[in-house]
């Protein structure tokens, strides 16, 4: 049986749909999870979809993905710009890491132009809103099923 595809979401993403919808849209995190699950139907891959406002919990889940995942998609949110600890955890993975952002950080404030997570990512999907997660699932499937 194929291993799971992990989708981890960082701080404040639990507020999708209500927090700054002009930037992040009106789609909720539950909607995104449902779309990811639908995209994985028939592939044999399970979906592990989680969100935390706590850096340590995200790191624990990254460690879990080392054993139980075949790919990891992460929207680190604000931690992408600040967390060397997330980078270190991601660098310990032997599975593909895909960084995903709803907005395009390069078109926003200067402090958002740098991401520590990018240093460990196979690729980055940004600026496509909620659809970016489905693109990331497709990329994960391509990287794992054709490896």
For each residue, the residues with C-beta under 8 A, 3 or more apart:
1: 44
2: 43 44 45 46 70 144
3: 45 46 68 69 70
4: 45 46 47 48 65 68 69 70
5: 40 45 46 47 48 69 70 71 72 73 137 140 141 144
6: 48 49 50 61 64 65 68 69 71 72 73
7: 33 36 47 48 49 50 72 73 74 133 136 137
8: 50 51 52 58 61 62 65 72 73 74 75
9: 13 14 29 49 50 51 52 74 75 77
10: 13 51 52 53 58 74 75 76 77 78 79 80
11: 52 53 54 77 78 79
12: 15 19 53 77 78
13: 9 10 16 29 51 75 77
14: 9 29 51 53
15: 12 18 19
16: 13 19 24 25 27 28 29 32 102
17: 21 24 25 26 27 28 29 31
18: 15 21
19: 12 15 16 24
20: 23 24
21: 17 18 24 25 26
22:
23: 20 102 103
24: 16 17 19 20 21 102 103 129
25: 16 17 21 102 129 130
26: 17 21
27: 16 17 31 32 129 130
28: 16 17 31 32
29: 9 13 14 16 17 32 33 51
30: 33 34
31: 17 27 28 34 35 130
32: 16 27 28 29 35 36 130 133
33: 7 29 30 36 37 47 49
34: 30 31 37 38
35: 31 32 38 39 130 133 134
36: 7 32 33 39 40 47 49 133 134 137
37: 33 34 40 41 47 49
38: 34 35 41
39: 35 36 134 137 138
40: 5 36 37 43 45 46 47 137 141
41: 37 38
42:
43: 2 40 141 145
44: 1 2
45: 2 3 4 5 40 70 141 144
46: 2 3 4 5 40
47: 4 5 7 33 36 37 40
48: 4 5 6 7 61 65 68 69
49: 6 7 9 33 36 37
50: 6 7 8 9 61
51: 8 9 10 13 14 29
52: 8 9 10 11 57 58 61
53: 10 11 12 14
54: 11 57 58
55: 58 59 79 83 85 86
56: 59 60
57: 52 54 60 61
58: 8 10 52 54 55 61 62 74 76 79 86 89
59: 55 56 62 63 85 86 89
60: 56 57 63 64
61: 6 8 48 50 52 57 58 64 65
62: 8 58 59 65 66 72 74 86 89 90 92 93
63: 59 60 66 89 92
64: 6 60 61 67 68 69
65: 4 6 8 48 61 62 68 69 72 93 95
66: 62 63 69 92 93 94 95
67: 64
68: 3 4 6 48 64 65
69: 3 4 5 6 48 64 65 66 72 95
70: 2 3 4 5 45 95 140 144
71: 5 6 95 96 97 98 140 141 143 144
72: 5 6 7 8 62 65 69 90 93 95 96 97 98
73: 5 6 7 8 97 98 100 133 136 137 140
74: 7 8 9 10 58 62 86 90 97 98 99 100 117 121
75: 8 9 10 13 99 100 101 102 133
76: 10 58 79 80 83 86 99 115 117
77: 9 10 11 12 13 80
78: 10 11 12 81 82
79: 10 11 55 58 76 82 83 86 117
80: 10 76 77 83 86 99 101 105 115 116 117 118
81: 78 111 112 114 115 116
82: 78 79 116
83: 55 76 79 80 86 87 116 117
84: 87 88 116
85: 55 59 88 89
86: 55 58 59 62 74 76 79 80 83 89 90 116 117
87: 83 84 90 91 116 117 119 120
88: 84 85 91 92
89: 58 59 62 63 85 86 92 93
90: 62 72 74 86 87 93 97 117 120 121
91: 87 88 119 120
92: 62 63 66 88 89
93: 62 65 66 72 89 90 97 120
94: 66
95: 65 66 69 70 71 72 144
96: 71 72 122 140 143 144
97: 71 72 73 74 90 93 117 120 121 122
98: 71 72 73 74 121 122 123 124 125 136 139 140 143
99: 74 75 76 80 115 117 118 121 123 124 125 126
100: 73 74 75 124 125 126 132 133 136
101: 75 80 104 105 124 125 126 127 132
102: 16 23 24 25 75 126 127 128 129 130 132
103: 23 24 107 108 126 127 129
104: 101 107 108 126 127
105: 80 101 108 112 113 115 126
106: 112 113 126
107: 103 104 127
108: 103 104 105 112 113
109: 112
110: 113
111: 81 114
112: 81 105 106 108 109
113: 105 106 108 110
114: 81 111
115: 76 80 81 99 105 118 119 124
116: 80 81 82 83 84 86 87 119
117: 74 76 79 80 83 86 87 90 97 99 120 121
118: 80 99 115 121 124
119: 87 91 115 116
120: 87 90 91 93 97 117
121: 74 90 97 98 99 117 118 124
122: 96 97 98 139 143
123: 98 99 139
124: 98 99 100 101 115 118 121
125: 98 99 100 101 128 132 135 136 139
126: 99 100 101 102 103 104 105 106 132
127: 101 102 103 104 107 132
128: 102 125 131 132 135
129: 24 25 27 102 103 132
130: 25 27 31 32 35 102 133 134
131: 128 134 135
132: 100 101 102 125 126 127 128 129 135 136
133: 7 32 35 36 73 75 100 130 136 137
134: 35 36 39 130 131 137 138
135: 125 128 131 132 138 139
136: 7 73 98 100 125 132 133 139 140
137: 5 7 36 39 40 73 133 134 140 141
138: 39 134 135 141 142
139: 98 122 123 125 135 136 142 143
140: 5 70 71 73 96 98 136 137 143 144
141: 5 40 43 45 71 137 138 144 145
142: 138 139 145 146
143: 71 96 98 122 139 140 146 147
144: 2 5 45 70 71 95 96 140 141 147
145: 43 141 142
146: 142 143
147: 143 144
